[in-house]
Amino acid sequence: MKLSYFTLTDNPVTFGAKRQDSNQLLLDTVDQAIAAEAMGYHGAWLPEHHFGGFGVCPTPNQVLAFVAAKTTRLRLAQAIVLLPCNQPLRAAEELAVLDLLSGGRASWAVGRGYDEREYRAFEIPFSESLERFEEEMDLVVKAWTEESFTWRGRHHTIPDPVTVLPRVVQRPHPPIYVASFSEHSMRLAAARGYNILFAPFAASMVFGTLADAVAKFKELARAAGHPNVKAACSYFTAIADSEAEVRAAKERLVFYLKGISPAFPHDMSKAPPSLQYFKEIVDRIHAMTPDQVGERSIVTGGRDDVVAQLKRVEAAGIDEVIMYFSFGAYPHGNVLAMMERVAKEVLPDFREALAATR
């Protein structure tokens, strides 16, 4: 199982209220992503969020291109591209540029997001998020795999043949990951043979356990003729040397989740049917206490505890864990120290998988 760096660049107490200087936070994130390579991590996954509410990185491919120039091995991915709020041809071009400049190290991770405020600002109807996502994902892949093409869909029309340049380096296209909080997105990814990106907290609510979610996804993909799909998941990560430190990490995670919960759909009378499952997520977050935080959300404890938990994640069928160190406004120095400690104490137990990627 591969281990990678991940952040959402979270910053608010509530939507729009900042705790750190947003410019410095983004610069710190770049430093962390670049440092991840020297520490031995497999990849760096950076977010797309807009207007300072849930994160301060609105253009992940631009940031990843800078990281690419400072690294030679690190895989580069978004977590995730908010596809319905992007023009799909531009999305195809941007990823192709990143793939070229990085020497074929780019992946493309996509999702619909869940914050209606981002949609409103970009003048995209939130109710159309699912249908736009499906159409635009297919359009982007067509742009990468066909030399010249036209398109006629519900939301986009390309009447004259176009060619997306530059061409992607990885053929037929870079690895694609679909962020999944629901069975619908799981089925969508499986049917197309794309990889999947889980949040274990949500996957456990929808499917029972993370292992159940992975098994169902890979079974669906095999049935569709795609036996080689991969499953990744994100985990908040903090090695702790005492029960007090474990408690502090869990308290920080609860603080983080409650702080970002305004970004999730709340008024189910206005949310699209495909996002109704967020009601349970929001309800659980509002009722959550540190004592209720467990392996479905966070990797924490002593070094042996962290390794054992990650081995259980690996046994569940996960191929890559993207590790979120900076949740809840951990200071930059603390994040780098935690990354270094995990690299020295935990990565060696997964060295075989990591070495295979170099």
ZAMARGU-4260 file (C-alpha; in steps of 0.2 Angstrom, whole numbers, plus 5000, padded with zeros to 4 digits):
<rodrens>
0) 5000/5000/5000 | 5007/5017/4995 | 5007/5032/5007 | 5005/5050/5001 | 5003/5068/5007
5) 4986/5076/5007 | 4978/5092/5013 | 4962/5102/5010 | 4971/5118/5015 | 4957/5121/5028
10) 4957/5138/5036 | 4940/5144/5043 | 4931/5143/5059 | 4915/5146/5049 | 4913/5150/5030
15) 4924/5165/5026 | 4932/5167/5044 | 4950/5164/5042 | 4962/5159/5056 | 4978/5160/5046
20) 4985/5171/5032 | 4978/5163/5017 | 4993/5167/5006 | 5005/5160/5018 | 4995/5144/5021
25) 4996/5141/5002 | 5014/5144/5002 | 5016/5132/5017 | 5006/5119/5008 | 5018/5120/4993
30) 5033/5118/5005 | 5025/5102/5012 | 5021/5095/4996 | 5039/5097/4989 | 5046/5090/5006
35) 5035/5075/5004 | 5046/5068/4990 | 5062/5069/5000 | 5054/5061/5014 | 5049/5046/5003
40) 5030/5048/5001 | 5022/5042/4985 | 5012/5057/4980 | 5005/5074/4984 | 4986/5077/4983
45) 4980/5095/4983 | 4962/5102/4984 | 4951/5113/4974 | 4941/5125/4985 | 4935/5142/4982
50) 4933/5159/4991 | 4942/5154/5007 | 4929/5145/5016 | 4934/5127/5015 | 4951/5129/5008
55) 4963/5141/5000 | 4969/5132/4985 | 4957/5136/4970 | 4968/5130/4956 | 4977/5114/4961
60) 4985/5111/4944 | 4994/5127/4944 | 5001/5123/4961 | 5005/5105/4956 | 5015/5112/4941
65) 5026/5122/4953 | 5028/5106/4964 | 5032/5096/4948 | 5047/5108/4944 | 5054/5105/4961
70) 5052/5086/4961 | 5057/5072/4950 | 5047/5056/4957 | 5032/5062/4966 | 5015/5058/4959
75) 5004/5073/4957 | 4985/5073/4960 | 4970/5084/4964 | 4959/5080/4978 | 4948/5084/4969
80) 4944/5094/4953 | 4927/5102/4956 | 4922/5097/4938 | 4905/5104/4936 | 4912/5122/4941
85) 4926/5120/4927 | 4924/5121/4909 | 4928/5104/4903 | 4940/5108/4888 | 4950/5119/4900
90) 4950/5105/4913 | 4957/5093/4899 | 4970/5106/4894 | 4976/5110/4911 | 4979/5092/4916
95) 4988/5088/4899 | 5000/5102/4903 | 5003/5096/4920 | 5006/5078/4914 | 5018/5085/4901
100) 5028/5096/4913 | 5029/5083/4926 | 5035/5070/4914 | 5020/5059/4915 | 5017/5060/4934
105) 5000/5067/4934 | 4983/5059/4940 | 4966/5066/4938 | 4955/5065/4953 | 4937/5072/4951
110) 4921/5075/4960 | 4906/5085/4961 | 4909/5093/4978 | 4895/5098/4990 | 4896/5116/4994
115) 4882/5125/4985 | 4890/5142/4988 | 4904/5138/4976 | 4891/5133/4963 | 4881/5149/4965
120) 4897/5160/4963 | 4901/5151/4947 | 4883/5152/4941 | 4881/5133/4940 | 4864/5126/4946
125) 4868/5115/4960 | 4853/5104/4955 | 4863/5100/4939 | 4879/5094/4948 | 4877/5075/4944
130) 4872/5076/4926 | 4885/5089/4922 | 4898/5079/4931 | 4895/5063/4921 | 4894/5072/4904
135) 4910/5082/4908 | 4920/5068/4914 | 4916/5058/4898 | 4920/5074/4887 | 4937/5076/4896
140) 4942/5058/4893 | 4936/5060/4874 | 4947/5075/4873 | 4962/5065/4879 | 4959/5049/4869
145) 4954/5056/4852 | 4965/5066/4840 | 4950/5077/4834 | 4932/5076/4840 | 4915/5085/4842
150) 4903/5084/4856 | 4884/5086/4857 | 4877/5084/4875 | 4864/5091/4887 | 4876/5105/4894
155) 4890/5106/4881 | 4891/5107/4862 | 4907/5107/4852 | 4900/5108/4834 | 4917/5109/4825
160) 4931/5097/4827 | 4944/5102/4841 | 4961/5094/4846 | 4966/5097/4864 | 4985/5101/4865
165) 4997/5097/4872 | 4993/5078/4872 | 4994/5069/4888 | 5010/5059/4891 | 5002/5044/4899
170) 4992/5034/4887 | 4977/5032/4885 | 4976/5045/4898 | 4982/5048/4916 | 4975/5038/4930
175) 4958/5044/4934 | 4950/5044/4952 | 4932/5047/4956 | 4928/5054/4974 | 4915/5043/4981
180) 4903/5047/4995 | 4889/5037/4988 | 4884/5021/4978 | 4880/5031/4963 | 4897/5038/4961
185) 4905/5021/4965 | 4895/5013/4951 | 4899/5027/4939 | 4918/5024/4942 | 4917/5005/4941
190) 4907/5005/4925 | 4920/5016/4917 | 4935/5007/4924 | 4941/5022/4934 | 4949/5021/4951
195) 4940/5027/4967 | 4944/5039/4981 | 4935/5035/4998 | 4933/5045/5014 | 4932/5031/5026
200) 4920/5040/5038 | 4907/5042/5024 | 4911/5025/5016 | 4907/5016/5033 | 4890/5025/5034
205) 4885/5020/5017 | 4892/5003/5015 | 4895/4997/5033 | 4914/4996/5033 | 4928/5002/5022
210) 4932/4984/5018 | 4914/4982/5012 | 4915/4998/5001 | 4931/4992/4993 | 4925/4975/4990
215) 4909/4981/4982 | 4918/4993/4971 | 4930/4980/4965 | 4916/4967/4962 | 4907/4980/4951
220) 4922/4984/4942 | 4926/4966/4938 | 4909/4963/4932 | 4911/4978/4920 | 4927/4970/4913
225) 4939/4981/4923 | 4948/4970/4936 | 4963/4981/4939 | 4955/4996/4947 | 4963/5004/4962
230) 4955/5011/4978 | 4962/5025/4988 | 4956/5033/5004 | 4960/5048/5014 | 4965/5048/5033
235) 4968/5061/5046 | 4985/5056/5053 | 4994/5060/5069 | 5006/5049/5079 | 5004/5052/5097
240) 5015/5047/5112 | 5002/5047/5125 | 4983/5045/5128 | 4983/5064/5131 | 4990/5067/5114
245) 4978/5055/5106 | 4964/5064/5114 | 4971/5081/5108 | 4971/5075/5090 | 4953/5069/5091
250) 4948/5085/5099 | 4956/5094/5084 | 4948/5083/5072 | 4931/5086/5079 | 4935/5105/5079
255) 4939/5103/5061 | 4924/5094/5056 | 4912/5105/5065 | 4921/5120/5057 | 4919/5114/5039
260) 4901/5107/5041 | 4893/5123/5035 | 4900/5118/5018 | 4889/5103/5017 | 4871/5103/5011
265) 4860/5106/5026 | 4843/5111/5018 | 4838/5094/5011 | 4823/5102/5002 | 4835/5112/4991
270) 4849/5099/4989 | 4849/5088/4974 | 4842/5070/4977 | 4860/5063/4974 | 4866/5073/4989
275) 4852/5068/5002 | 4864/5056/5011 | 4873/5071/5017 | 4860/5074/5030 | 4866/5059/5040
280) 4884/5065/5038 | 4880/5082/5045 | 4869/5075/5059 | 4883/5064/5065 | 4896/5078/5064
285) 4885/5090/5074 | 4883/5076/5088 | 4901/5070/5087 | 4912/5070/5102 | 4931/5066/5103
290) 4926/5049/5112 | 4917/5044/5096 | 4931/5047/5084 | 4939/5031/5079 | 4947/5021/5065
295) 4934/5027/5053 | 4941/5044/5053 | 4959/5045/5060 | 4975/5036/5061 | 4982/5040/5078
300) 4991/5032/5093 | 5009/5026/5095 | 5020/5021/5081 | 5014/5003/5082 | 4996/5008/5083
305) 4997/5018/5067 | 5006/5004/5058 | 4993/4991/5064 | 4979/5002/5059 | 4986/5005/5042
310) 4989/4987/5039 | 4971/4984/5043 | 4967/4997/5029 | 4978/4988/5017 | 4970/4972/5021
315) 4953/4980/5017 | 4959/4982/4999 | 4965/5000/4999 | 4980/5003/4987 | 4985/5020/4993
320) 4981/5031/5009 | 4983/5050/5007 | 4987/5056/5024 | 4980/5073/5030 | 4992/5080/5043
325) 4987/5098/5043 | 4969/5096/5048 | 4962/5109/5061 | 4975/5122/5058 | 4991/5112/5064
330) 5005/5125/5062 | 5017/5122/5047 | 5032/5117/5058 | 5021/5104/5067 | 5015/5097/5050
335) 5032/5095/5043 | 5038/5087/5060 | 5023/5075/5059 | 5027/5071/5041 | 5045/5067/5045
340) 5041/5056/5059 | 5028/5046/5049 | 5041/5045/5035 | 5054/5038/5047 | 5043/5027/5059
345) 5029/5021/5047 | 5034/5021/5029 | 5048/5008/5031 | 5034/4995/5035 | 5027/4999/5018
350) 5043/5001/5009 | 5040/4987/4996 | 5025/4996/4989 | 5033/5013/4989 | 5049/5006/4981
355) 5040/4999/4967 | 5034/5016/4962 | 5052/5023/4960
</rodrens>
